[in-house]
Amino acid sequence: MMSTAEASPVPKRLSAYIGGFMGVSYGVELHKDTLTHTTFDAGHSNPQHATITPTAAQWREFRRTLADLNLWQWHTEYPNPGTMDGTQWSLDIAYADRALKTHGDNSYPDANGNLNGNPSPTKAFKRYLASVKKLTVKSFQ
């Protein structure tokens, strides 16, 4: 019997973003089975797009990594109201059996999905970023 990750390696929906107004930002959008990776310069200017078609093996590894990160336990928001500017991030992902919409503003989930409350990315969040980078073979930080 195949696991869910094996049966449906490509999500039904995927949109991810990280960045800030003052620096480089990155976005990833799923369109059927291909990804559009966009890099923005400061001020969200000069968008540069690349189209990527991950393999089934890359999609399976991505989903396994999300499960290993306890991503499905992440909260809807990770606010840090005391910090201005900085880094904003978002993730909207759905498979046939699971979905998550989450975002943060200078705050990140820890290994248990709890709010870290400071502007330094957690190890868990850095692993998430690395998993997107590995899927797209493009910068995502």
C-alpha positions as CSV (number, residue, x, y, z in Angstrom):
1,M,0.0,0.0,0.0
2,M,1.4,3.4,-0.9
3,S,1.5,6.2,1.6
4,T,-0.4,9.4,1.0
5,A,2.9,11.2,0.1
6,E,3.5,8.5,-2.6
7,A,0.0,8.6,-3.9
8,S,-0.2,12.4,-4.3
9,P,3.3,13.9,-4.5
10,V,2.3,17.1,-6.1
11,P,0.2,19.5,-4.0
12,K,-3.2,20.8,-5.2
13,R,-2.1,24.3,-4.2
14,L,1.3,25.8,-3.3
15,S,2.2,29.5,-2.8
16,A,5.2,30.5,-0.7
17,Y,6.8,33.9,-0.1
18,I,9.6,35.3,2.0
19,G,11.2,38.8,2.0
20,G,10.8,42.4,2.9
21,F,10.4,45.7,1.3
22,M,14.0,46.7,1.9
23,G,15.7,43.7,0.4
24,V,15.4,40.8,-2.0
25,S,12.2,38.8,-1.8
26,Y,11.2,35.4,-3.3
27,G,8.0,33.8,-4.3
28,V,6.9,30.4,-5.5
29,E,3.6,29.6,-7.1
30,L,2.3,26.2,-8.3
31,H,0.6,26.1,-11.7
32,K,-0.6,22.5,-12.4
33,D,2.7,20.5,-12.0
34,T,5.2,23.4,-12.6
35,L,6.4,26.1,-10.3
36,T,7.0,29.7,-11.0
37,H,9.9,31.1,-8.9
38,T,10.0,34.9,-8.7
39,T,12.8,37.0,-7.4
40,F,12.1,40.6,-6.5
41,D,14.6,43.4,-5.9
42,A,14.1,45.9,-3.0
43,G,10.7,47.5,-3.1
44,H,9.3,44.4,-4.9
45,S,10.7,45.8,-8.1
46,N,12.3,44.1,-11.1
47,P,10.6,40.7,-10.9
48,Q,12.6,37.9,-12.5
49,H,10.6,34.7,-13.2
50,A,11.8,31.1,-13.7
51,T,9.7,28.0,-14.5
52,I,10.6,24.8,-12.8
53,T,9.2,21.3,-13.1
54,P,10.2,19.2,-10.1
55,T,10.4,15.5,-10.5
56,A,8.0,13.1,-8.7
57,A,11.0,12.2,-6.4
58,Q,11.6,15.9,-5.6
59,W,7.9,16.3,-4.7
60,R,7.9,13.2,-2.5
61,E,11.0,14.4,-0.7
62,F,9.5,17.8,-0.2
63,R,6.3,16.3,1.3
64,R,8.4,14.0,3.6
65,T,10.4,17.0,4.8
66,L,7.2,18.9,5.6
67,A,6.0,16.0,7.7
68,D,9.4,15.7,9.4
69,L,9.1,19.4,10.3
70,N,5.7,19.0,11.9
71,L,4.6,21.6,9.4
72,W,1.0,20.5,9.7
73,Q,1.1,21.7,13.4
74,W,2.1,25.2,12.5
75,H,-0.2,28.0,13.6
76,T,-2.1,30.4,11.2
77,E,0.1,33.3,12.2
78,Y,3.4,34.1,13.7
79,P,3.2,37.8,14.6
80,N,5.9,40.0,16.2
81,P,4.1,43.4,16.6
82,G,7.1,45.1,18.2
83,T,9.4,44.8,15.1
84,M,9.0,47.1,12.2
85,D,10.0,46.3,8.6
86,G,12.1,43.1,8.6
87,T,11.0,39.8,7.0
88,Q,7.5,38.6,6.1
89,W,6.7,35.1,5.0
90,S,3.7,33.1,4.0
91,L,2.8,29.6,3.0
92,D,-0.4,28.3,1.5
93,I,-0.2,24.6,0.7
94,A,-2.9,21.9,0.1
95,Y,-2.8,18.2,-0.7
96,A,-5.9,16.0,-1.0
97,D,-5.6,15.1,2.7
98,R,-4.0,18.2,4.3
99,A,-3.9,21.9,4.0
100,L,-2.2,24.8,5.7
101,K,-2.3,28.6,5.4
102,T,0.3,30.3,7.6
103,H,2.3,33.5,7.7
104,G,4.7,35.4,9.9
105,D,6.1,38.8,10.5
106,N,9.6,38.7,12.0
107,S,8.6,35.6,13.9
108,Y,8.9,31.9,13.1
109,P,7.6,28.4,14.2
110,D,9.9,26.3,16.4
111,A,10.2,22.5,16.1
112,N,6.8,22.1,17.7
113,G,5.1,24.7,15.7
114,N,5.1,27.2,18.5
115,L,5.8,31.0,18.1
116,N,9.5,31.9,18.7
117,G,8.6,35.6,19.1
118,N,11.9,37.0,17.8
119,P,13.2,38.0,14.4
120,S,15.7,35.2,14.1
121,P,14.5,32.2,12.0
122,T,14.4,28.9,13.9
123,K,16.1,25.7,12.9
124,A,12.8,24.3,11.8
125,F,12.0,27.3,9.7
126,K,15.5,27.2,8.1
127,R,14.8,23.6,7.2
128,Y,11.5,24.6,5.6
129,L,13.3,27.3,3.5
130,A,16.0,24.7,2.5
131,S,13.2,22.3,1.4
132,V,11.7,24.9,-0.9
133,K,15.1,25.8,-2.3
134,K,15.8,22.1,-3.0
135,L,12.5,21.7,-4.8
136,T,13.0,24.8,-6.9
137,V,16.8,24.7,-7.2
138,K,16.6,28.5,-6.7
139,S,17.3,30.8,-3.8
140,F,14.6,31.0,-1.2
141,Q,15.7,32.7,2.0
